[in-house]
Each structure stands twice: as structure tokens, then as C-alpha cells.
Amino acid sequence: MNIKQLITQHWADTNRNLLVTSILLITSFIWLMYQSGLLLLWIDDEQYGHGLMVLGLLIYLLYHRRQDLVVHETDYAWLGIVLSALALVISIIGDASGISVIRMYSVWTFAVAAVFAIGGRVLFKKLLVPLLIIFLLIPLPAPLGPNLTAQLQLISSKLGVLVIRLFGGVVYLEGNVIDMGEVKLLVAEACAGLRYLFPLMSLGAIAGYIMQAPLWMRWTLFLSTIPITIFMNSFRIGVTGILVENWGNSHTEGFLHFFEGWIVFIIALFLLVICALILTKILPGRRGFWDVFIVEQPLRETANLHQPEGGQWWKNKPVKFMIFCILVSSVVSSILSNRPETNIQRLPLSKFPLEIASWIGHESRLPATTEEVAGASEYYLGDFVSDDNKAVNVYISYYADQKHGQIPHSPKVCMPGDGWIIISNDPVEINNEDGSGFNANRLVIEKAGKTIVAYYWLKQGQNTYRNEMLARLDLIRFSLKSNRTDGALIRLVTELQDGEDIHRADQRLKVLADGVSERLPEYVSD
């Protein structure tokens, strides 16, 4: 075999190895996205249905910029090994705990590991913005998401009421409840900003990424998606209220609701383009809009992501180790996802006692819309009345499975959504029959001249929590140890009578809270 044939054979082997490794990597990541539920989330979920579109846009942009991705030397490639190991640990924790969002974050960590393994720090710098945009396509872990968007919901509701009044509507707002007399609208979470915020932020981030302008202008374009979202959702809420007032509830559901949502999103995109036009007008040199946002055409020659001085990336040990970690992650995920769940012995909340101490309870039900938003597996709602005609409302919501974000809704978020203002939040000790105790939240809340005192806490197994985030984090330990993800929210509320001392309200809440806590393990198992 002559030298020419040797060279030809060498290039054939090189290209074959490159092709095999590339196909293996792409297939592995597609499988990871499917196994973690991320792919199905991007297909089925309304809030994250833009995921595949954004991912496709990024791939298209990177293809056009592939010449810029050529890396001649690889440094810090060893971080690919560290991050691959970290991603493997995260994926195992996600599978063992059953919390899908943790598994989704492991996929993103594997992607960062792949960047370091292939091109080191240089390639990571070039792909940092696309990686951050992809990070936006993963749901925020609960309860962080609802807590961060609670104020956004309230702002949207207030501005929506202004729109209704602008067109002559008579409306009264209590938090996120819009009262128009015969009709009441509950501004649901999906209509309060999330449905548009994440898609618009993702598109704004892509626009900022390709924008040829100073960094502050790119950030301005990206951050402008937040006020645009608030404004357009407020407009949608207002229009929905006007339609309901004149033509009934059919405009709040079904195809019309879906169609109105798309119209609003298209207008939001138009406003984002207007913002981009304004920014281009103040650019030095007065460059045209298309010149600022032009995507360079690819050169004819294909860019190879190999390093002439640093070796060929598909032969790197970090790349091989990352592929090994992905294979291990897939196998472990299949094993853990098929393990049997712990059989929990408990009584249904429908059998919760209607007599605690000298208090007599009368069970009731939540409105259908509130039930849907709460998303509990089952719940108990009852008004307990004492001999002297004092009342305490007891609410227990039980979640049999908290794996996929179905968690108790914090009163600190829900009550302001109903128009209440939180005056104070302090700890209060609840006692059990065996003499042990724990701290619960004590809220003092006001609305329209009324004052209520509320106690609430969370229960997962034997543990109780004041802080929702701590409860969510400990759910990982609870699931790993017990193979359970069930939990409950317990809330007791009493209203102060005219001239009544707040300590009297605390006394009756304390009696009921102690009694509920003693009986709770039968219905929310330790």
C-alpha cells in the first residue's frame, strides 16, 4: 500500500470514527431527553411547548456559525469528566427520588459536560449563551416557580381590571379574583404570565444572542420581555372580562380561550420587534434593522470540530467517559423507574373526625376552579364551631405523589391571590399528644377591615416544616429513604370578631391545631 492509499485510509477511518461518535452522542441526548420527560414536556405542556422550536432555532443558528466553533486547542477538558460524574449523580438522585425536574437538570449538566469534553473552555465560552437559553426551557423547581411569579399574577390582575374599567365595566378586584357582580373570574396561574413569559423570554434571549450591538442593548432586549408579558397578559385578562360581561363564560374556555391566547402572544412578539427597532435606531452608525439581526450565511467548506494541535475530540478521554456516564444513567434510570412503590396504610380524609375536643365540625367543599388549581389527591375542608359559637376553618390537602410538581400551594401565595394582605408571619409551637412539638407558621392577614389569623404547616412522613422550600428539598431524602413522595398541607383559619383580642384567636387555633396534629398520622401516614 502506497502513501496516498495510507492517507486515504486514515481519513476514511477518521471520518468513520467521527460519524459514529457523533451519532452516538446525538442519540444518547435524545434518549436522555425522552427518559427524563423533557422531550414529552416540550411536546405536551402548554407553558413549555415552545421548547422544540427554540432548540431547533439554536441548532440552525449554530449551524450557520459553525466556522466560529472551530477549536484549535483544548484546555480544561478534564471538567468534562467532573461534570459528567456530577450529571450522573444528579440523574440518579432524580430517578431515585422520582422528581422529574431533577432528572431534567441532569440532561442540561450532561450538555455542559459535552461542551467541555469536546472543546474545553474556549468552546464553552462560545456556547455559553445557547446553553443558558436551553436552561430557560427547563421548569423552575417547585415551589420556586409559583413564589417568583406570585407578584406577576397580582400585577396582571390589577392592570387587567384597569382595562375592564377603561371600557366601562364595573368590577371589583380581590387579589386574583375579578368580581363583576354575577360573574367572578379567577386569574389562573397559566393566564398570569407563565404561558407567555417563558416562550417570549426564550425568543428574546435568541434575539439578543444574534444581535450585533453592545451588551447593554442585548440585555435590554432580553429583559423587555418581562414588562411586555405583564402588559399583554393584563390586556388579555381585561378583554376576557369584557367578553364575559357581555357574552358569558364561553370566552374563558375552549377554542376561543386558546385562540385569544395565540393572538395575544403574536402581539407580544410584535412588541418585542418594536423594542428591537427602537434599540437599532440608537445604535452608533445608524445601522439598519436587518444588518443588526442578520444571520451569517455558512461558508461552503464544512467546519470540523477537531483540534489540529490538541487532538481529535472524539478520541478524548472526557468524551468517552461522558458517553459511559450517559449509558450508566440510562441503565440506572430503567432500574429505578421500575422499582415498586411503598404501600402506604392510611385512612381517607373523608373519614376525618368531625369532633375535636369540644369543637363540632361541618364538612364542606371548595369551588370547582379552586379544586382544579390546588390539584390535591384529596382534601378535607370543615368549619369547627365551639360551645360559645366561635369558628375555626380546617383545611387539609393531601398529595399522594409530589414527583411531577403536584405540591401543596403555599397560603403565603394563595391568600394574597385572594386579596388578603399579610401583616406578619411568625412561628408558633404545635404540641402532640406525646409531649413533642414542632413549629408552624402563624399568619396575621387583613382585607376590607377584616382580620384573620392562620396557622399552617407541611407534613411529609414523620417530619413537619414551616418552609416550603425546605420541605421540597427534604422530599429528595424522604423519597430516597422511604420510596414515598406523599405529603400534606394543614391550614387552620379563624376570623377576629369586632373588638376581640388576637390572643383569644390564638387560643382557639392552638386547641384545634393540637387536636388536628394528634389525629393526623392516621390520615397522613408517618
Secondary structure, DSSP 8 states (H G I E B T S, - for coil): --HHHHHHHHHHHHHHHHHHHHHHHHHHHHHHHHHHTHHHHHHH-TTTTTHHHHHHHHHHHHHHTGGGG--SS--STHHHHHHHHHHHHHHHHHHHHT-HHHHHHHHHHHHHHHHHHHHHHHHHHHHHHHHHHHHTTS---TTHHHHHHHHHHHHHHHHHHHHHHHTT---EEETTEEE-SS-EEE--GGGTTHHHHHHHHHHHHHHHHH--S-HHHHHHHHHTHHHHHHHHHHHHHHHHHHHHHHH-GGGGSHHHHHHHHHHHHHHHHHHHHHHHHHHHHTSTT---HHHHH------SS-----BTTTB-GGG-HHHHHHHHHHHHHHHHHHHHHTS---------GGG--SEETTEEEEE----HHHHHHH--SEEEEEEEE-TTS-EEEEEEEEES--TTS-----HHHHHHHTT-EEEEEEEEEEE-TTS-EEEEEEEEEEETTEEEEEEEEEEETTEEES-HHHHHHHHHHHHHHHS---EEEEEEEEE--TT--HHHHHHHHHHHHHHHHHHGGGTS--
